[in-house]
Amino acid sequence: MKIWIDVLTPKQLLFAEPLIKKLKKNNDLLCTSRKYNEVTKLTKIRNLDLIFVGKHGGSEKESKLRFSINRMNKLLTKITKFEPDITISFCSPEAARVSFGLGIKHIAFCDSPHADAVMRLTLPLIQKLLIPNAIPKKEFTKYGIEQEKIIPYNAIDAFVTIQRRYTNNTKLPFENNQRKNILIRIEEEEASYASKSKIIIPIIKKIIKDHKNENIVVLGRYKKQIQDLKEQTNREIKIVEMSFDGKYLLKNTDIFIGSGGTMTAEAALMGIPTISYNAVPNIIEKFLVKKTLVKREIDPKKISRYITKIFQSTNDERQIRAKEVIQEMEDPIEKLIKIIKE
């Protein structure tokens, strides 16, 4: 069988990695992506063979549209030549439109119904949608997909991504091994569902003030974002681009502070003390908070006090709880393979 897989983000790439390894044993695969800084870097770190078609459109609506149209045009040439039997994506608008136009059956994964624009552009056009069962089907049917096309699985996507073997061939940004490592992830600013948040700046400044003797590292996403952060923090801490295997980085982290996205979920399932400042409210973050694997907090003083409490504690209850939650989950990739066979 010929299968086209389209991945657009770092999380999608990590989720697709075991999927690609399983499917390529008995199928002919075409794996595409787009030029996007964190994806291109992660592709090299994970040593994946992806074909880059088009690039990320940035934060402006007109730019997003132009780059999406350009990417569809380029994909049309490649996909017409490849002639896939099935498309697999993570709700890629370009994959949805090209597959629909060429009459190719399209199976998609999604845990982000809050991505309103992407949902509107993809869900009405796909044949099957696989979702975490923590998300109600009604969160997706409101975008035009029939309920019977939605297949839930008993897991969250971080369950798949944390299974990977991490690579440790890059130098960690933490400088002093005698100190605790505080890792802060900045929220997405250029996604269609994102709005630039100022929540994180006061949090970072409070952490610098109260925990200056620890290793404080901030993971930025875009060059301008990183430059702005350096100016606002007077360059008192290390602010870097994401050029690491996230799992390797988290393995060496004592406390993680994230926006509620992928790394927040991975840190939580790894049993790492995790705070979400909930920049982009989503159902998976709520699930992790309910499971007591993530603490949601936006008050800088309370976050700082919580960090102190964690550093003074020797309780490994979080690790035990994370393992219990993971043991209840199933592999969504096995579910996908069953659907393909059917």
Secondary structure as UniProt FT lines:
FT   STRAND          2..6
FT   HELIX           10..23
FT   TURN            24..26
FT   STRAND          28..35
FT   HELIX           37..46
FT   STRAND          51..55
FT   HELIX           61..82
FT   STRAND          86..89
FT   HELIX           93..102
FT   STRAND          105..109
FT   TURN            113..114
FT   HELIX           116..122
FT   HELIX           123..125
FT   STRAND          128..132
FT   TURN            133..134
FT   HELIX           138..141
FT   TURN            142..144
FT   HELIX           147..149
FT   STRAND          150..153
FT   HELIX           157..161
FT   TURN            162..163
FT   TURN            177..178
FT   STRAND          181..185
FT   TURN            192..193
FT   HELIX           200..210
FT   TURN            212..213
FT   STRAND          215..220
FT   HELIX           223..232
FT   TURN            233..235
FT   STRAND          238..241
FT   HELIX           246..251
FT   STRAND          255..258
FT   HELIX           262..269
FT   TURN            270..271
FT   STRAND          274..276
FT   HELIX           283..290
FT   TURN            291..292
FT   STRAND          295..296
FT   HELIX           300..312
FT   HELIX           317..327
FT   HELIX           332..341
//
